[in-house]
Amino acid sequence: MNCSRDLIEAYMDEELDPGLSVSVEEHLSGCQSCSELYSRFREQRAEIRSAAPYYTAPAQLERSIRDSLRQAVANETKATANNQPWRWLAIAASILLAVSVSWNMRPSSKRIAESDVLAQNILADHVRSLIGTHLLDVPSSDQHTVKPWFNGKLDFSPEVKDFAAQGFPLIGGRLDYLTDRTVAALVYGRRQHIINVFTWPAGPAVTSQSQFSRNGYNAIHWSHGSMTFWAVSDVALSELAQFKDLYEK
């Protein structure tokens, strides 16, 4: 077989038939380029899984679905309607949908807050930018090159600053997607580390700040005027706070 990124991804997702899977395995064993690509895909998937949020439904939800299915089967057995397979699938799907919607609409203190989900998504985007190929759309240390690049690509103008003299040089920027909208991602360096700064309009003027640490990464969120900012990196939290203070001046 020829080198194929699509086949490698399908192989990872176990979407190929046995014969084609064997062909991909043989190709990976003899092609260094595809073997390295496969290794990067595996590392990326592991990183994303470790950073992305995962939700486990409670045992009560499973019991409710099973009880509802048993009741539906009992009712169908008593009925004289045609015994068509698609009807069973429709019944099961309807019950699952109803129970799932019911659960998701229930207020619960254990459910993750919207702000926590956003923080998880921002962390996942930071990790993807490091292990993928989309760290920079506009590689430049000149803020007067990076800022104009966003013109026409966003419905706002991001605030681009350079702190090379303080040890946080501007590296460039890119477009990213968060909170159901396109946002600006500004990229800075700190020795051998990368700092992603995600920014977008926050609505009415507010001033707030929060921070968290997870899986070796630190993040600080603040809002200033009509903009919100998230700085994410694996640098020490004290250094990230120093960067945030510089950005606010």
C-alpha positions in Angstrom: 0.0 0.0 0.0 1.0 3.6 -0.5 1.5 6.1 2.4 -1.9 7.3 3.5 -2.6 9.6 6.5 -6.3 8.7 6.3 -5.6 4.9 6.5 -3.4 5.4 9.5 -6.1 7.4 11.3 -8.7 4.7 10.4 -6.4 2.0 11.6 -6.0 3.8 14.9 -9.8 4.0 15.3 -10.2 0.3 14.3 -12.4 1.2 11.4 -10.6 -1.1 8.8 -11.5 -4.6 7.8 -9.0 -7.3 9.0 -7.3 -7.6 5.6 -6.7 -3.9 5.2 -5.5 -3.6 8.9 -2.9 -6.3 8.2 -1.7 -4.3 5.2 -1.4 -1.1 7.2 0.5 -2.9 9.9 3.0 -4.3 7.3 3.4 -0.9 5.8 4.1 0.7 9.2 6.8 -1.9 10.0 8.6 -0.9 6.8 7.9 2.8 6.4 9.8 5.0 8.8 7.8 8.2 7.9 4.4 6.5 8.4 5.6 4.8 11.6 6.7 8.2 13.0 3.3 9.7 12.0 1.5 6.8 13.7 3.5 7.3 16.9 2.7 11.1 16.9 -1.0 10.2 16.5 -0.9 7.9 19.4 0.9 10.4 21.6 -1.6 13.1 20.6 -4.5 10.9 21.5 -3.0 10.0 24.8 -2.4 13.7 25.6 -5.9 14.7 24.6 -7.5 11.9 26.7 -5.5 13.0 29.7 -6.5 16.6 29.4 -10.1 16.3 28.1 -13.0 16.1 30.5 -14.7 12.7 31.0 -18.1 12.2 32.5 -19.4 9.0 34.0 -23.2 8.5 34.3 -24.4 7.3 37.7 -25.5 3.7 38.3 -29.0 5.0 38.8 -29.1 6.1 35.1 -28.2 2.6 33.9 -30.8 1.0 36.2 -33.5 3.3 34.9 -32.7 2.5 31.3 -32.7 -1.3 32.0 -36.0 -1.1 33.9 -37.6 1.0 31.2 -36.5 -1.5 28.5 -37.8 -4.5 30.5 -41.2 -2.7 30.9 -41.3 -1.9 27.2 -40.5 -5.6 26.3 -43.3 -6.7 28.6 -45.8 -4.3 27.1 -44.8 -5.3 23.6 -45.2 -9.0 24.3 -48.8 -8.4 25.4 -49.6 -6.4 22.4 -50.7 -7.9 19.1 -48.9 -5.4 16.9 -46.5 -6.6 14.2 -43.2 -7.8 15.5 -40.8 -5.8 13.3 -37.2 -5.4 14.4 -37.1 -1.7 13.7 -39.8 -1.1 16.3 -37.6 -2.5 19.1 -34.8 -0.2 18.1 -37.2 2.8 18.0 -38.4 1.9 21.5 -35.0 1.5 22.9 -33.8 4.7 21.4 -36.8 6.6 22.6 -36.3 5.4 26.2 -32.6 6.1 26.1 -33.2 9.6 24.8 -35.9 10.3 27.4 -33.8 9.1 30.3 -30.7 10.9 29.1 -32.5 14.2 28.7 -34.2 13.8 32.0 -30.8 13.2 33.7 -29.1 16.1 32.0 -31.9 18.5 33.0 -31.7 17.5 36.7 -29.9 20.0 38.8 -26.9 18.4 40.5 -24.1 19.8 42.6 -21.8 17.2 41.2 -22.1 18.3 37.6 -19.2 20.3 36.3 -19.7 24.0 36.0 -19.6 25.7 32.6 -16.5 27.6 33.5 -14.7 24.3 34.4 -15.6 22.8 31.1 -14.2 25.9 29.3 -11.0 25.6 31.3 -10.7 21.9 30.3 -11.3 22.8 26.6 -8.7 25.6 26.7 -6.2 23.2 28.3 -6.9 20.6 25.6 -6.4 23.3 22.9 -3.1 24.2 24.4 -1.9 20.6 24.4 -3.1 20.0 20.8 -1.1 23.1 19.6 2.0 21.7 21.1 1.8 18.2 19.7 0.2 19.0 16.4 1.1 21.2 13.4 -1.0 24.2 14.2 0.9 26.3 16.7 1.4 29.3 14.5 -0.5 30.9 11.6 1.6 34.0 11.6 5.1 33.3 12.9 6.6 36.7 13.9 8.2 38.4 16.9 6.9 41.8 15.7 3.7 42.8 17.3 3.0 45.2 14.4 3.0 42.2 12.1 1.0 39.8 14.3 -1.8 42.3 15.2 -2.7 43.4 11.6 -2.7 39.7 10.5 -5.9 39.2 12.4 -7.7 42.0 10.5 -10.7 40.6 8.6 -10.4 37.2 10.3 -12.0 38.2 13.6 -14.8 40.5 14.6 -12.5 42.1 17.2 -8.9 43.4 17.3 -6.8 41.4 19.8 -4.3 43.3 22.1 -0.8 42.1 21.0 2.1 42.9 23.2 5.8 41.9 23.3 7.7 41.2 26.4 11.1 40.1 25.0 12.9 42.4 27.3 11.2 40.7 30.3 12.0 37.2 29.1 8.6 36.5 27.4 9.2 37.1 23.7 6.3 37.1 21.2 6.5 34.2 18.8 3.4 34.7 16.7 -0.3 34.0 16.6 -3.1 31.8 15.2 -6.8 31.5 15.0 -8.5 29.0 17.3 -12.1 28.0 18.1 -13.6 28.2 21.6 -16.9 29.1 23.2 -18.7 28.5 19.8 -16.7 31.3 18.2 -13.3 32.0 16.6 -10.8 33.5 19.0 -7.2 34.8 18.9 -4.4 32.7 20.2 -1.2 34.6 20.9 1.9 32.6 21.4 4.8 33.6 23.7 8.0 31.9 24.7 9.6 31.4 28.1 13.0 29.8 27.7 12.1 26.4 26.1 8.4 26.7 27.1 5.3 27.9 25.2 2.6 30.2 26.6 -0.7 30.3 24.7 -2.9 33.4 25.4 -6.5 32.9 24.2 -8.5 36.1 24.0 -11.9 37.2 22.8 -14.6 39.8 23.8 -16.1 39.2 27.2 -19.2 41.4 26.9 -19.7 44.2 29.5 -16.7 45.5 31.3 -15.7 43.2 34.1 -12.5 42.6 36.2 -12.1 39.0 37.4 -9.3 36.5 37.8 -9.0 32.8 38.4 -6.3 30.1 38.0 -5.9 26.3 38.1 -3.2 23.6 37.7 -3.8 20.3 36.1 -1.6 17.5 34.6 1.5 19.6 34.8 0.0 22.7 33.1 -1.0 26.0 34.7 -3.6 28.4 33.5 -4.6 31.9 34.6 -7.8 33.6 33.5 -8.5 37.3 33.8 -10.8 39.9 32.2 -10.1 43.5 31.5 -12.5 46.0 30.0 -14.4 44.2 27.3 -11.9 41.3 26.8 -11.3 38.0 28.5 -7.9 36.3 28.5 -6.6 32.8 29.3 -2.9 32.2 29.6 -1.8 28.5 29.6 1.6 26.9 29.9 3.7 24.4 31.7 5.9 27.1 33.2 5.6 27.6 37.0 2.5 29.3 38.2 4.5 32.2 39.6 6.1 32.8 36.2 2.7 32.7 34.5 1.4 35.2 37.1 4.3 37.4 36.3 3.4 37.2 32.6 -0.2 38.1 33.4 0.9 41.1 35.4 3.0 42.3 32.5 0.1 41.9 30.1 -2.2 44.0 32.3 0.1 47.0 32.5 
